[in-house]
């Protein structure tokens, strides 16, 4: 599956703040995600991200460089 900047995804496990919804900020070998509950930003490897994502809630703008 392809993921783009601005996509909002639901992860299998929740963040400690109580939400499990994240916005994709950067796509590459690593994904940079922003928690939609508290605003915290984290980076995780692509393989780990693809295993943990449950569904895409909303598609973003899909800007490609």
C-alpha positions in Angstrom: 0.0 0.0 0.0 1.2 3.5 -0.7 1.2 6.2 2.0 1.5 9.9 1.4 2.2 13.0 3.5 -1.0 14.2 5.2 -2.6 10.8 5.4 -4.3 10.0 8.8 -3.9 6.4 9.9 -5.1 4.3 12.8 -2.5 2.2 14.5 -3.1 -1.2 16.2 -1.7 0.1 19.6 -2.7 3.3 21.2 -0.4 6.2 22.2 -0.1 6.8 26.0 -2.1 10.0 25.6 -5.1 7.8 24.7 -5.5 8.1 20.9 -4.4 5.8 18.1 -4.7 8.2 15.2 -1.6 9.6 13.6 -0.9 12.0 10.7 2.0 11.1 8.4 4.4 14.0 8.2 7.3 12.4 6.3 7.6 9.3 4.1 10.8 7.5 3.2 12.8 4.6 4.7 11.4 6.0 8.0 8.0 7.4 8.7 7.6 10.6 10.7 4.2 10.6 12.5 2.4 13.3 14.5 0.0 12.1 17.2 -3.4 13.8 16.7 -4.1 13.7 20.5 -1.1 15.4 22.0 0.9 16.6 19.0 4.0 14.5 19.7 6.2 13.6 16.7 7.9 10.2 16.4 9.9 8.5 13.7 9.6 4.7 13.1 11.1 2.4 10.4 9.0 1.6 7.4 8.8 -2.1 8.2 7.6 -1.5 11.8 5.1 1.1 10.5 3.6 -1.2 7.9 3.1 -4.0 10.5 1.4 -1.6 13.0 -0.9 0.3 10.8 -4.5 -0.8 11.0 -6.3 1.4 8.4 -6.1 4.7 6.6 -8.8 7.0 8.0 -8.3 9.9 5.6 -6.2 10.5 2.6 -4.0 13.6 2.6 -2.9 15.9 -0.2 -0.4 13.4 -1.6 2.3 15.9 -2.4 5.2 14.1 -4.2 8.6 15.7 -4.6 
